[in-house]
């Protein structure tokens, strides 16, 4: 059963410049290849109904015969299933033969470079903040230490931070959590039950996908186009699937690093309001701007305060060891979350909350680490261009990682071989559903430059070994399908 339908404008944005006029390949083969890669990359999810042949022909300026031929090819390959009256729905081929997994030889690299963590060590001010927190602690020892909403000084600091970003906020709109991960779990328990649907931008943060699936909540992916977000496709998913909420990373998105511009934020909130879809906006990366600061919060476009729920965290900007996160919503929602929270845990640790309040009040931000991260990002891009020139990488405006695009759908196989060459990486399917993003790897630039160089060199060795396993002399379609069978 189809969970959503893709309208022609959204499909055209995803296709981009799909046709090469001077190519000897006929238009129907080029279109079939472009649509196939959208499915393999996860930019078009599974069980999505494509526009009808007549409708798509008009949108692309092609004959209906050309569209029909492209659809026939995709049906033959197993990427489309068509039923009378139901249209054509995306699928993955069934019964594909899977190759033997690559043999792992760990003897040559006993020291594994773990390149999977997009996080930083503690900021310079964390130690000072913890010392100040311990000094301030005696004033709180006469109390019980159980406050499910969080310490008042920290709630005031978080509210003031929203104010500085242009979003009026009072402390009674804030609840403190043990990191953003607990915040999401709290919201999921409050808003969803087994079988419910949640719209996500696709790719997205891998722990959110796992949390949804473990709770038997169905993620409805809306693929990210080449640039920005497709709000038309988002609204279509809202209307067609009636999700309990939508989860969006608008600030220096994990894993792509892109940032949602103010006009798109406004359009997103308007689409959510029209369909009565709550928005959970993950702001954990909001301070990680490298080329420019993040725009004002999505919540400023929700003057009622009832459409947008914002999640934040001290983990990325200060230190993951603090385990301090927060949720901003209307006071009634915060009160309800506080009551629910007592069934999960009683409160967050007092010392960590006091330290986080010190850090937020100091407005220290990334500080000198901005230049370090920017240099590491540029260094990593240069190393990839040197050792893996057939890969495609774009410089993200912020965040902590690159979203590297491979020529073929082989990320899982490459990650397995890379382990035997002494480097552990996160393949694209970790950040998608239904096996999407096999042409992508997430490569953080949080390591020192010498380790980034070493990581790329080992990846290049693994890439060469993987390609040595592939048969030669095939056409591009056969090679792509063979690479897919390795996964």
Secondary structure, 3 states (H helix, E strand, C coil): CCCEECCHHHHHHHHCCCCCCCCCCCHHHHHHHHHHHHHHHCCCCCCEECCCHHHHHHHHCCCHHHHHHHHHHHHHHCCEEEECCCEEEECCCCCCCCCCCCCCCHHHCCCCEECCCCCCCCCCHHHHHHHHHHHHHHHHCCCCCCCCCCCHHHHHHHHHHHHHCCCCCCHHHEEEECHHHHHHHHHHHHHCCCCCEEEEEECCCHHHHHHHHHCCCEEEEEECCCCCCCHHHHHHHHHHHCCCEEEECCCCCCCCCCCCCHHHHHHHHHHHHHHCCEEEEECCCCCCECCCCCCCCHHHHCCCCCCEEEEEECCCCCCHHHCCEEEECCHHHHHHHHHHHCCCCCCCCHHHHHHHHHHHHHCCCCCCHHHHHHHHHHHHHHHHHHHCCCCECCCCCECCEEEEECCCCCHHHHHHHHHHCCEECEEHHHHCCCCCCCCEEEEECCCCHHHHHHHHHHHHHHHHHHHHHCCCCCCHHHHHHHHHHCC
